[in-house]
């Protein structure tokens, strides 16, 4: 039973770190500040950012389905 709980916790930790790390890279700030922002914002708004957070985690996990494949442009030197 304990091993199952550890697997579940590991899964959620990997998902949560991915979202905060992605936002921190995009904003150019430290990851801990993003995590604290989510925590504080969750307390102020009574947990509504948790739904947004879970949606972002799902989108980041499945982002390869949403990206458009860009065609490589040929340059004049490749004729």
LINFEN-V577080 format. One record per backbone hydrogen bond with DSSP energy under -1.0 kcal/mol. CO is the residue of the C=O (numbers start at 1). NH is the residue of the N-H. Records with the same first field share a line. If there is no record, write none. Layout:
CO: NH, NH
This chain:
1: 5
2: 6
3: 7
4: 8
5: 9
6: 10
7: 11
8: 12
9: 13
10: 14
11: 15
12: 16
13: 17
14: 18
15: 19
16: 20
17: 21
18: 22
19: 23
20: 24
21: 25
22: 26
23: 27
24: 28, 29
30: 34
31: 35
32: 36
33: 37
34: 38
35: 39
36: 40
37: 41
38: 42
39: 43
40: 44
41: 45
42: 47
47: 50
48: 52
49: 53
50: 54
51: 55
52: 56
53: 57
54: 58
55: 59
56: 60
57: 61
58: 62
62: 65
75: 78
